[in-house]
């Protein structure tokens, strides 16, 4: 089994979605069995609590945010849908990978907005993002899903306070905290580590970076954008027990060069 990981794409109304068409073409070139997005597909800047009330917040609209997310999905699935339409017309076998969306803290902005402003209940919701309509299995925020013995989540928590696991060497920390193979997004940093258990089984921890627009910047970023790794990750020939034969980190720069 081969698996594609899309980390934190941050579809945003102020940045074009060309990069989503590019990974859609990468999808069709690689044809993995499963695609996992690690969350923050939708940025939702209109619901940000970091800079509300500032001059930079002016002009933000929830409708624009939702439209940016939907457009990003249309771009990503464009080649996929076009190819399968041709195959159906010719009575050929269509390509049907599994699509998994792990909701992130940016999608959770919707839930937090409703919780803090009860009058919004019933007017906005996660379903506005239409993930299920586009074919994604949706994993709730802070929940994880196991695929081939690997745990995937936007981020994993530790301790009684439930804070996100964080570290300079996040891959290694995931191994020591979770004791299993795991993949997360959220930090926007790429870090990978491996460990061999006493029984001989190899496990790994992966912080998979992000796939945001190269010029993406918001107040919460705190001028750390230069440290981010942008791209997607391919895990190939998964063994069902949490390990693989190869891992490929493909930079956004290469994807844009090869697939646009």
C-alpha contacts under 8 A as a table, 3 or more apart, distances in Angstrom:
res1	aa1	res2	aa2	distance
1	X	32	X	7.52
1	X	33	X	6.01
1	X	34	X	7.94
1	X	236	X	6.53
1	X	237	X	4.95
1	X	238	X	5.25
1	X	239	X	7.67
2	X	32	X	4.94
2	X	33	X	5.41
2	X	34	X	6.73
2	X	234	X	7.24
2	X	235	X	5.76
2	X	236	X	4.36
2	X	237	X	5.41
2	X	238	X	6.39
3	X	32	X	5.24
3	X	33	X	5.89
3	X	34	X	4.81
3	X	35	X	5.74
3	X	36	X	7.47
3	X	234	X	5.76
3	X	235	X	5.14
3	X	236	X	6.35
4	X	27	X	7.98
4	X	32	X	6.22
4	X	34	X	6.33
4	X	35	X	4.71
4	X	36	X	6.22
4	X	232	X	7.12
4	X	233	X	5.90
4	X	234	X	4.68
4	X	235	X	6.47
5	X	35	X	5.98
5	X	36	X	4.97
5	X	37	X	5.90
5	X	38	X	7.26
5	X	208	X	7.72
5	X	232	X	5.69
5	X	233	X	5.05
5	X	234	X	6.24
5	X	235	X	7.89
6	X	9	X	7.22
6	X	35	X	7.44
6	X	36	X	6.13
6	X	37	X	4.54
6	X	38	X	6.25
6	X	210	X	7.43
6	X	211	X	6.89
6	X	231	X	7.63
6	X	232	X	5.18
6	X	233	X	6.94
7	X	37	X	5.76
7	X	38	X	4.95
7	X	39	X	6.77
7	X	40	X	7.98
7	X	184	X	7.96
7	X	185	X	5.50
7	X	186	X	7.91
7	X	188	X	7.81
7	X	208	X	6.04
7	X	209	X	6.02
7	X	210	X	4.49
7	X	211	X	5.71
7	X	231	X	7.68
7	X	232	X	6.66
8	X	37	X	7.28
8	X	38	X	6.03
8	X	39	X	5.42
8	X	40	X	4.80
8	X	41	X	5.79
8	X	185	X	6.31
8	X	186	X	6.72
8	X	188	X	7.35
8	X	209	X	7.50
8	X	210	X	4.67
8	X	211	X	5.61
8	X	212	X	6.55
9	X	39	X	7.77
9	X	40	X	6.27
9	X	41	X	4.98
9	X	42	X	7.48
9	X	210	X	6.09
9	X	211	X	4.30
9	X	212	X	4.44
9	X	213	X	7.53
10	X	40	X	5.47
10	X	41	X	4.92
10	X	42	X	5.18
10	X	43	X	4.57
10	X	211	X	7.37
10	X	212	X	5.30
10	X	213	X	7.60
11	X	15	X	7.54
11	X	17	X	7.09
11	X	41	X	5.80
11	X	42	X	4.90
11	X	43	X	5.49
11	X	65	X	7.94
11	X	68	X	5.93
11	X	69	X	5.34
11	X	72	X	6.38
11	X	212	X	7.36
12	X	15	X	5.61
12	X	16	X	7.74
12	X	42	X	6.84
12	X	43	X	5.57
12	X	44	X	6.97
12	X	45	X	7.46
12	X	65	X	6.27
12	X	68	X	5.70
12	X	69	X	7.10
13	X	16	X	7.38
13	X	64	X	6.09
13	X	65	X	5.79
13	X	67	X	7.73
13	X	68	X	5.12
15	X	213	X	6.72
15	X	215	X	7.95
15	X	216	X	7.22
16	X	19	X	7.87
16	X	213	X	7.74
17	X	20	X	5.56
17	X	21	X	7.23
17	X	71	X	7.44
17	X	72	X	5.66
17	X	75	X	7.23
18	X	21	X	5.42
18	X	22	X	6.58
18	X	75	X	7.56
18	X	260	X	7.95
19	X	22	X	5.00
19	X	23	X	6.46
19	X	213	X	7.37
19	X	252	X	7.96
19	X	256	X	6.64
20	X	23	X	5.29
20	X	24	X	6.15
20	X	72	X	5.88
20	X	73	X	7.48
20	X	75	X	5.52
20	X	76	X	4.78
21	X	24	X	4.97
21	X	25	X	6.39
21	X	72	X	7.91
21	X	75	X	4.63
21	X	76	X	4.91
21	X	77	X	7.71
21	X	78	X	7.10
21	X	79	X	7.87
21	X	260	X	7.71
22	X	25	X	5.18
22	X	26	X	6.32
22	X	76	X	7.50
22	X	255	X	6.44
22	X	256	X	6.07
22	X	259	X	5.01
22	X	260	X	5.65
23	X	26	X	4.63
23	X	27	X	5.96
23	X	76	X	6.48
23	X	255	X	6.91
23	X	259	X	7.48
24	X	27	X	4.98
24	X	28	X	6.53
24	X	75	X	7.10
24	X	76	X	4.39
24	X	77	X	5.93
24	X	78	X	6.92
24	X	79	X	6.19
24	X	80	X	6.93
25	X	28	X	5.17
25	X	29	X	6.25
25	X	76	X	7.89
25	X	79	X	6.25
25	X	80	X	7.94
25	X	259	X	6.15
26	X	29	X	4.99
26	X	30	X	6.04
26	X	255	X	7.31
26	X	259	X	6.76
27	X	30	X	5.33
27	X	31	X	5.44
27	X	32	X	7.02
27	X	80	X	7.84
28	X	31	X	5.10
28	X	79	X	7.16
28	X	80	X	6.51
31	X	95	X	7.81
31	X	97	X	7.76
32	X	35	X	6.93
32	X	97	X	6.77
33	X	96	X	7.78
33	X	97	X	4.78
33	X	98	X	6.38
34	X	97	X	5.13
34	X	98	X	4.51
34	X	99	X	5.97
34	X	100	X	7.70
35	X	97	X	7.12
35	X	98	X	6.12
35	X	99	X	4.90
35	X	100	X	6.15
36	X	99	X	6.09
36	X	100	X	4.72
36	X	101	X	6.00
36	X	102	X	7.47
37	X	41	X	7.54
37	X	99	X	8.00
37	X	100	X	6.23
37	X	101	X	4.95
37	X	102	X	6.11
38	X	101	X	6.47
38	X	102	X	5.08
38	X	103	X	7.02
38	X	104	X	7.12
38	X	152	X	7.35
38	X	153	X	6.13
38	X	154	X	4.91
38	X	184	X	6.41
38	X	185	X	5.52
38	X	186	X	7.94
39	X	101	X	6.35
39	X	102	X	4.93
39	X	103	X	4.50
39	X	104	X	4.19
39	X	105	X	7.68
39	X	106	X	7.90
39	X	107	X	7.65
39	X	153	X	7.94
39	X	154	X	5.47
39	X	185	X	7.27
39	X	186	X	7.88
40	X	43	X	5.97
40	X	103	X	6.58
40	X	104	X	4.77
40	X	105	X	6.62
40	X	106	X	5.21
40	X	107	X	6.09
40	X	186	X	7.96
41	X	69	X	6.95
41	X	104	X	7.83
41	X	107	X	7.69
42	X	65	X	7.31
42	X	66	X	7.48
42	X	68	X	7.67
42	X	69	X	5.23
42	X	106	X	6.62
42	X	107	X	6.22
42	X	129	X	7.85
43	X	65	X	7.23
43	X	69	X	7.93
43	X	106	X	5.57
43	X	107	X	7.17
44	X	47	X	5.82
44	X	48	X	7.05
44	X	62	X	6.93
44	X	65	X	5.18
44	X	66	X	7.34
44	X	106	X	6.43
44	X	107	X	7.16
44	X	109	X	7.35
45	X	48	X	5.10
45	X	60	X	6.97
45	X	62	X	7.94
45	X	65	X	7.03
46	X	57	X	7.58
46	X	60	X	4.96
46	X	61	X	5.40
46	X	62	X	5.43
46	X	65	X	7.11
47	X	62	X	7.26
47	X	109	X	6.01
47	X	110	X	7.09
47	X	113	X	6.92
48	X	51	X	6.75
48	X	52	X	6.61
48	X	109	X	7.06
49	X	52	X	5.54
50	X	219	X	6.78
50	X	220	X	6.25
51	X	54	X	5.68
51	X	56	X	7.42
51	X	57	X	6.44
51	X	219	X	6.70
52	X	57	X	5.88
53	X	57	X	6.46
54	X	57	X	5.46
54	X	58	X	7.39
55	X	58	X	5.69
57	X	60	X	6.16
60	X	64	X	7.61
61	X	64	X	5.36
61	X	65	X	6.56
62	X	65	X	5.05
62	X	66	X	6.32
63	X	66	X	5.23
63	X	67	X	6.18
64	X	67	X	5.08
64	X	68	X	6.13
65	X	68	X	5.16
65	X	69	X	6.43
66	X	69	X	5.20
66	X	70	X	6.29
66	X	128	X	6.87
66	X	129	X	5.98
67	X	70	X	5.07
67	X	71	X	6.03
68	X	71	X	5.14
68	X	72	X	6.17
69	X	72	X	5.11
69	X	73	X	6.41
69	X	129	X	6.72
70	X	73	X	5.10
70	X	74	X	6.25
70	X	129	X	6.67
70	X	130	X	7.28
71	X	74	X	4.99
71	X	75	X	6.16
72	X	75	X	5.09
72	X	76	X	6.15
73	X	76	X	5.01
73	X	77	X	6.05
73	X	134	X	7.31
74	X	77	X	5.29
74	X	78	X	5.73
75	X	78	X	5.17
76	X	79	X	7.44
76	X	80	X	7.89
77	X	80	X	5.07
77	X	81	X	5.89
78	X	81	X	5.40
78	X	82	X	6.12
79	X	82	X	5.04
79	X	83	X	5.93
80	X	83	X	5.34
80	X	84	X	6.23
81	X	84	X	5.21
81	X	85	X	6.01
82	X	85	X	5.13
82	X	86	X	6.42
83	X	86	X	5.28
83	X	87	X	6.35
84	X	87	X	4.93
84	X	88	X	6.08
84	X	94	X	5.34
84	X	95	X	6.63
85	X	88	X	5.18
85	X	89	X	6.25
86	X	89	X	5.10
86	X	90	X	6.32
87	X	90	X	5.04
87	X	91	X	5.91
87	X	92	X	4.73
87	X	93	X	6.48
87	X	94	X	5.95
88	X	91	X	4.87
88	X	92	X	5.87
88	X	93	X	7.40
88	X	94	X	6.88
89	X	92	X	7.65
98	X	136	X	7.82
99	X	135	X	6.66
99	X	136	X	4.86
99	X	137	X	6.09
100	X	136	X	5.24
100	X	137	X	4.67
100	X	138	X	6.13
100	X	139	X	7.33
101	X	131	X	7.69
101	X	136	X	5.85
101	X	137	X	5.85
101	X	138	X	4.87
101	X	139	X	5.97
102	X	138	X	6.07
102	X	139	X	4.61
102	X	140	X	6.40
102	X	141	X	6.61
102	X	143	X	7.82
102	X	144	X	7.56
102	X	152	X	7.67
102	X	153	X	5.85
102	X	154	X	5.95
103	X	107	X	6.10
103	X	108	X	7.32
103	X	138	X	7.01
103	X	139	X	6.01
103	X	140	X	5.52
103	X	141	X	4.67
103	X	142	X	7.70
103	X	154	X	6.58
104	X	107	X	5.45
104	X	108	X	6.29
104	X	141	X	5.49
104	X	142	X	7.52
104	X	154	X	5.31
104	X	155	X	7.91
104	X	186	X	7.62
105	X	108	X	4.70
105	X	109	X	6.44
105	X	141	X	6.88
105	X	154	X	7.88
106	X	109	X	5.22
106	X	110	X	7.93
107	X	110	X	6.04
107	X	111	X	7.82
107	X	126	X	7.09
108	X	111	X	5.13
108	X	112	X	6.27
108	X	141	X	6.81
109	X	112	X	5.04
109	X	113	X	5.97
110	X	113	X	5.16
110	X	114	X	6.39
110	X	124	X	7.16
110	X	125	X	6.11
110	X	126	X	6.58
111	X	114	X	5.26
111	X	115	X	6.18
111	X	125	X	7.06
111	X	126	X	7.59
112	X	115	X	5.01
112	X	116	X	6.13
113	X	116	X	5.26
113	X	117	X	5.92
113	X	120	X	7.60
114	X	117	X	5.04
114	X	118	X	5.51
114	X	119	X	7.45
114	X	120	X	5.34
114	X	121	X	5.57
114	X	124	X	7.72
115	X	118	X	5.91
117	X	120	X	5.82
117	X	121	X	7.77
118	X	121	X	5.60
120	X	123	X	5.35
120	X	124	X	6.42
121	X	124	X	6.61
121	X	125	X	7.92
122	X	125	X	7.16
124	X	128	X	6.79
125	X	128	X	5.64
126	X	129	X	5.84
126	X	130	X	7.79
127	X	130	X	5.35
127	X	131	X	7.20
127	X	132	X	7.92
130	X	133	X	5.11
130	X	134	X	6.42
131	X	134	X	5.29
131	X	135	X	6.56
131	X	136	X	5.46
131	X	137	X	7.74
131	X	138	X	7.16
132	X	135	X	5.04
132	X	136	X	4.96
132	X	137	X	6.38
132	X	138	X	6.93
133	X	136	X	7.41
139	X	143	X	6.43
139	X	144	X	6.98
139	X	145	X	7.09
140	X	143	X	5.47
140	X	144	X	7.98
141	X	153	X	7.93
141	X	154	X	7.14
142	X	153	X	6.65
142	X	154	X	6.66
142	X	155	X	6.52
142	X	156	X	6.78
142	X	157	X	7.79
143	X	153	X	6.36
144	X	151	X	6.16
144	X	152	X	5.36
144	X	153	X	4.63
144	X	154	X	7.93
144	X	156	X	7.94
145	X	151	X	5.56
145	X	152	X	5.35
145	X	153	X	6.74
146	X	149	X	5.80
146	X	150	X	5.23
146	X	151	X	4.42
146	X	152	X	6.29
147	X	150	X	5.24
147	X	151	X	6.55
147	X	152	X	7.64
147	X	240	X	7.84
148	X	238	X	6.70
148	X	239	X	6.98
148	X	240	X	4.05
148	X	241	X	6.05
148	X	242	X	5.97
149	X	181	X	7.13
149	X	240	X	5.43
149	X	241	X	4.65
149	X	242	X	4.14
149	X	243	X	7.70
150	X	180	X	7.31
150	X	181	X	4.98
150	X	182	X	5.34
150	X	183	X	7.33
150	X	241	X	7.51
150	X	242	X	4.79
150	X	243	X	7.69
151	X	180	X	7.62
151	X	181	X	6.26
151	X	182	X	4.52
151	X	183	X	6.24
152	X	182	X	5.84
152	X	183	X	4.93
152	X	184	X	5.97
153	X	156	X	6.45
153	X	183	X	6.66
153	X	184	X	5.24
153	X	185	X	7.36
154	X	184	X	5.16
154	X	185	X	5.10
154	X	186	X	5.96
155	X	164	X	6.19
155	X	165	X	7.24
155	X	184	X	5.12
155	X	185	X	6.07
155	X	186	X	6.09
156	X	164	X	5.63
156	X	165	X	5.84
156	X	184	X	7.22
157	X	162	X	5.02
157	X	163	X	5.12
157	X	164	X	4.32
157	X	165	X	5.26
158	X	161	X	7.41
158	X	162	X	5.30
158	X	163	X	5.81
158	X	164	X	6.41
158	X	165	X	5.87
158	X	177	X	7.48
159	X	162	X	5.46
159	X	163	X	6.91
165	X	170	X	7.79
165	X	173	X	7.63
165	X	174	X	7.27
166	X	170	X	6.01
166	X	173	X	7.53
166	X	187	X	7.96
167	X	170	X	4.71
167	X	173	X	6.62
169	X	172	X	5.73
169	X	173	X	6.42
169	X	191	X	6.48
170	X	173	X	4.92
170	X	174	X	6.08
170	X	191	X	6.11
170	X	192	X	7.59
170	X	205	X	7.60
170	X	206	X	7.41
170	X	207	X	6.38
171	X	174	X	5.30
171	X	175	X	6.64
171	X	191	X	5.32
171	X	192	X	4.70
171	X	193	X	4.86
171	X	194	X	7.83
171	X	204	X	7.28
171	X	205	X	4.21
171	X	206	X	4.77
171	X	207	X	5.84
172	X	175	X	5.22
172	X	176	X	6.42
172	X	192	X	7.23
172	X	193	X	5.18
172	X	194	X	7.19
172	X	204	X	7.91
172	X	205	X	6.10
173	X	176	X	5.12
173	X	177	X	5.98
173	X	205	X	7.67
174	X	177	X	5.23
174	X	178	X	5.69
174	X	179	X	7.54
174	X	182	X	6.91
174	X	205	X	5.40
174	X	206	X	7.65
175	X	178	X	5.42
175	X	179	X	5.03
175	X	180	X	6.10
175	X	181	X	6.87
175	X	182	X	7.53
175	X	193	X	7.88
175	X	194	X	7.76
175	X	195	X	7.48
175	X	203	X	7.61
175	X	204	X	6.43
175	X	205	X	5.45
176	X	179	X	5.68
178	X	181	X	7.92
178	X	182	X	7.80
180	X	203	X	5.98
180	X	204	X	7.12
180	X	205	X	7.87
180	X	242	X	7.50
181	X	203	X	4.79
181	X	204	X	4.66
181	X	205	X	5.62
181	X	242	X	5.44
181	X	243	X	7.35
182	X	204	X	6.53
182	X	205	X	5.05
182	X	206	X	6.33
183	X	205	X	6.04
183	X	206	X	4.74
183	X	207	X	5.99
183	X	208	X	6.95
184	X	206	X	6.44
184	X	207	X	5.18
184	X	208	X	6.27
185	X	188	X	6.32
185	X	207	X	5.69
185	X	208	X	5.49
185	X	209	X	6.10
185	X	210	X	6.89
186	X	209	X	7.63
186	X	210	X	7.75
187	X	207	X	7.25
187	X	209	X	6.70
188	X	207	X	7.65
188	X	208	X	7.04
188	X	209	X	3.91
188	X	210	X	4.75
188	X	228	X	5.20
188	X	229	X	6.24
188	X	230	X	7.64
189	X	207	X	6.36
189	X	208	X	6.69
189	X	209	X	4.35
189	X	210	X	7.27
189	X	227	X	6.95
189	X	228	X	5.10
189	X	229	X	5.51
190	X	206	X	7.43
190	X	207	X	5.23
190	X	208	X	4.99
190	X	209	X	4.45
190	X	228	X	7.46
190	X	229	X	5.70
191	X	206	X	5.83
191	X	207	X	5.07
191	X	208	X	6.81
191	X	209	X	7.80
192	X	204	X	7.28
192	X	205	X	5.80
192	X	206	X	4.57
192	X	207	X	6.40
192	X	208	X	7.99
193	X	204	X	5.58
193	X	205	X	5.36
193	X	206	X	6.64
194	X	202	X	7.06
194	X	203	X	5.80
194	X	204	X	4.19
194	X	205	X	6.41
195	X	202	X	5.73
195	X	203	X	5.40
195	X	204	X	6.07
196	X	199	X	7.92
196	X	200	X	5.78
196	X	201	X	5.72
196	X	202	X	4.37
196	X	203	X	6.24
197	X	200	X	5.29
197	X	201	X	5.42
197	X	202	X	6.19
197	X	203	X	7.39
198	X	201	X	7.47
201	X	241	X	7.98
202	X	242	X	7.55
202	X	243	X	6.34
203	X	242	X	6.05
203	X	243	X	6.01
204	X	242	X	7.78
204	X	243	X	7.31
208	X	232	X	7.53
208	X	233	X	6.99
209	X	228	X	6.50
209	X	229	X	4.97
209	X	230	X	5.90
209	X	231	X	7.08
210	X	228	X	7.14
210	X	229	X	6.14
210	X	230	X	4.87
210	X	231	X	6.28
210	X	232	X	7.62
211	X	229	X	7.97
211	X	230	X	4.82
211	X	231	X	5.27
211	X	232	X	6.96
211	X	252	X	6.94
212	X	216	X	6.41
212	X	230	X	6.76
213	X	216	X	5.07
214	X	230	X	7.83
217	X	221	X	6.45
217	X	225	X	7.17
218	X	221	X	5.55
218	X	222	X	7.88
219	X	222	X	6.04
221	X	224	X	5.76
221	X	225	X	6.52
222	X	225	X	7.92
223	X	226	X	7.43
224	X	227	X	5.66
224	X	228	X	7.25
225	X	228	X	5.37
229	X	251	X	7.71
230	X	251	X	5.87
230	X	252	X	5.34
230	X	253	X	7.97
231	X	249	X	6.96
231	X	250	X	5.45
231	X	251	X	4.10
231	X	252	X	4.15
231	X	253	X	7.63
231	X	255	X	7.66
232	X	249	X	6.07
232	X	250	X	5.42
232	X	251	X	6.59
232	X	252	X	7.17
233	X	247	X	7.09
233	X	248	X	5.59
233	X	249	X	4.48
233	X	250	X	5.99
234	X	247	X	5.68
234	X	248	X	5.01
234	X	249	X	6.47
234	X	250	X	7.75
235	X	238	X	6.92
235	X	244	X	6.41
235	X	245	X	7.87
235	X	246	X	6.14
235	X	247	X	4.74
235	X	248	X	6.63
236	X	244	X	5.84
236	X	245	X	5.94
236	X	246	X	5.29
236	X	247	X	6.27
237	X	244	X	5.38
237	X	245	X	5.43
237	X	246	X	7.13
238	X	241	X	7.76
238	X	242	X	7.16
238	X	243	X	5.72
238	X	244	X	4.22
238	X	245	X	6.69
239	X	242	X	6.66
239	X	243	X	5.75
239	X	244	X	5.84
239	X	245	X	7.97
240	X	243	X	7.13
244	X	247	X	7.24
250	X	254	X	6.80
250	X	255	X	7.04
251	X	254	X	5.33
251	X	255	X	6.37
252	X	255	X	4.95
252	X	256	X	6.01
253	X	256	X	5.28
253	X	257	X	6.16
254	X	257	X	4.99
254	X	258	X	5.99
255	X	258	X	5.24
255	X	259	X	5.66
255	X	260	X	7.80
256	X	259	X	5.45
256	X	260	X	5.46
257	X	260	X	6.20
